[in-house]
């Protein structure tokens, strides 16, 4: 059973401890107290300010597991804090074996400071957990997919539109790299895992995947230097820097271009374009 008083107090304490700078928001001259406002937290969690306010005021329905997960992400909770949130809301804490779904607070703070740069956080299966607005302009909204389609490698072999990101001549190297990363995840997670389910589904659906999988290539990797094909800007030649969180098996990708190059100028134009919609 939910302890609504404890839930309200815990959320209030985490909201007041989180500073605007921690989530990439300006403090502003009119902010009289530390911490975030309720409407700011609601926006970070992807819910209405009224819904979040009612939880803090012990009113309204008890939040679902999906909403609790959104609140944990919005408040940048650690894994222990997330588990505590679930328990006081009357639910069993998510299994730590599924912890790749929860962004590390430190990773989130870095991402919040990269709003003017294409950047995104991926799980070991290539599932996008969060993107900056510039990443959505460059690559499309990669977080919108559900089911197995959340995985980049699954989309690569089942949805031709997913390959529009790269020039056609670069497809073989990326296909092999995606497959090698899936094999690595499969070896770590084993039978009965999400990675195993994706392998089985792709073996049944894609002869191309089956052929690459049969080669047992574990050395192929994505190049640090990437060519990204954009429907309005053409091909951008970008450097892709990666930051790995080994505890939660998440990778932060940051795309940059050398100043003074044509690709650097194209990146600046991304700021005035909306989300990419062709993928």
Secondary structure, DSSP 8 states (H G I E B T S, - for coil): ---HHHHHHHHHHHHHHS-GGGGT----TT--SSS--HHHHHHHHTS-HHHHHHHHTT-S----HHHHHHHHHHTT--HHHHHHHHHHTTS----GGGGGGS--HHHHHHHHT-TTS-EEEEETT-BEEEE-HHHHHHH--TTS--GGGGBHHHHHHH-GGGGGGS-GGGHHHHHHHHHHHHHHHHHHH-TTSHHHHHHHHHHHH-HHHHHHHHTT-------SEEEEEETTTEEEEEEEEEEEETTTTEEEEEEE--TTSHHHHHHHHHTTS------
